[in-house]
């Protein structure tokens, strides 16, 4: 499968590139720097907020994936991040690619029916802007009826770690362990992400992955 991956040099993107390449998929790693995150993986420079450039690099792909993140410069990220995703979608449409997988956030996952994690007392104030940005982007994807998208939410805590291949997958629910913690390594998140690329189990929906 040919995968065009935007945001390929970040913590999560680089691990998705590693996992997909290891499984034999043809990965085009796209970033503003144009650097390859994995030896042997082809890379190119492009900006996901430029629809024409997105269409150019995505044309002929079986799927496009985005590991792009909201701006982290202290400004409100919601508007810019939504605009980036709108541009990405426009480029994917122009390229004629039907599938788009998106690295999402955990803040919008439900801790109870209709109750999002980021709305709960004690949710870290510093993470609220990014959580709101991700929730706005998910609402945007849910409004689309002409694109086969999947929004892949990690656990509440994700960091570099070990690839075990053992985790749980759900839909809109926040998954927690016996101690009430929601965790996953970036490596295992990448396994879940590429599993979804191959299995196509959550079309036009959100999935979550955690231990």
N, C-alpha and C positions, 0 to 999 in steps of 0.2 A: 504494500500500500504506500502511496506517496503522500506524505504529510508535510504541510508547510506550517511551521511553528513560529509564531511571533512571540517576542519576549524570551527568546531562547537562551539568553545568557544569565538570567536571574537564578535565584536559588531553586525555584520550582521548575522553571523552564529548562534549565540545564539537565535536570534529572529526568524530565520527560523525554528530552532528546536522547539521553543515554539509554533509557529503557526501550524506547521505540526502535532505536538503531540496533540494540542488542537482539531484538526480536526479528530483525531482518527487514524492517520497514525502511523505505527511502525517505530520509528526513532532510528537509531544507530548513536550516536554522536561521531565522530572521531576527535581526536586532539593529539598533541604530549604529552600533559599532561595526557590524558585519563580521565579528569574530566568531569562530566556531567554538561551542562549549565542550565539544567532544572530539577527540582525534578521529579523523576519517569522516566526520559529518560535514557535508557541504554547507557553507554559510553565505549569506548575502546581507547587505545593508538596506534597510527600508524602514519607513515610519508607518506604524499601524494607523495613524491618524490621516494618512494620505490615501484616499480611495483608489486613485489611479495607480499608485505604486503597489497597493495591496493586490489589485486585479492583475497587475503585471507579473508579480512573483507567484500568485496563487493559481494562475491559469494552468489547467492540466492536472491539478492535484485531486486526490480522492477525498481529502479532508483538510480543513484548516483548523489550527488550534491557536488559542491566545493565552499566553501566560503573562500578559501585560498587567501592571498594577496601577492603582490610582496615584496621582502626584503626591509626593511626601515632602513638600516644601513649606508646609505650614499653612497654605491656603486651603479654602474649601475645595475638596477634590471632586465633589459630585458632578458639577457641570462639565469640567474637562474630561472626566472619565466616561461619562455618558456620551459625550461628543466623540471620543476615541472609538467607542464601541459602535456607534452609529456609522462612523467612517469605515470601520472594519467590515461591518455588514454590507455596506454599499459596495466595497471592493470585492467581497466574496461573491455577491450577486453578479457583479459585472464579469467576474471570472468564470461564472457558470458552475461554481462549486456548490454542492447541495448540503454538505455537512460542516458544521462548525462546533468545536468543543471549546469551552471557556473555563479557565481556572477561576473559581469563584471565591467567595468569602464565607466565613462561618457565622458571622453575626446575625444573619437572617434566618438561620436554622431554628426550628421550633423546639422549645423545651417542654411545651405542652401545646395542645391544639390552639392555634391562633396566637401563641405567645412566643415572640422571637427572643433569642438569646440577648441581642443588643438592647432590648427594651427592659431587661431585668435590672433590679437594683444591684449596684456593685459592679456593673459592667465597666471596664476601665474607660475613663473619660477620654484618654489619649487616642483610643481606638475607635471612638464613635464616628468621627468624620469618614474614615475609611469604610466602616461597616455600613453607613448610610449610602455611600457611593456605590458599594456593591449591591445593596438592596435596590437602588434605583436602576442599576444595570439589569438585574434579574427581572424587574418589572418590565423593562423595555423588551427583553427577549421573550417574555411571556405574551407580549402584544403582537409578536410576529406570527404570521400564518403561512409564510412562503419560504421558510428556511428550516432545515432539520438541525436544530441546535441542542446541545446538552451543556448544562451548567454544573460543574463538579466542585462541590464544597468540601474543603478539608475539615479536619477536627479543629476545635477551638485553639489548640496548641499544635503548631507544625514547625519542625526544625530539622536541620541535617541530622542524620542518624544512620540506622542500619536497614538494609533491604531484607525483610523477612518473608514477604509474600503472604503474610497472615494478618487479616484485618476484616472488618465488617463493612457492609455497604447498605445504605438505606436511601430514602428519598429526601423528604423535607425535615427529617428529625435529626436533632443533635445526638450523636452517639457518645455514650460515656462508659467508663469501666466500673468495676466494683467499688472504687473509691470516689466515684462521681467525677473523675477527670476525663476530659476529651482530648485525646492525643493521637498523633500519627507522625511518623518520620516523613521527610520530604521524599525519600526513596520509595516508601510504600505508597504514598499518595500517587507517585508517578506510575507505580504498578496498577493502581486502581484506574488511573486516567487512561492508560494504554489498554487495559482490559475493556474499558468502555468504548474506546476507538474500535477495537476488534469485534466486540460482542453486540454493540448497538442496542443496549438494553434499556436506555432511558431517552428515547427520542422526544424532543420538545419538552424536556423536563429537567428537574434538578436531581442530582444524586449526592449523597454524602459518604465519606469514608473515614473510618477511625478504628482504633483498637477496641 
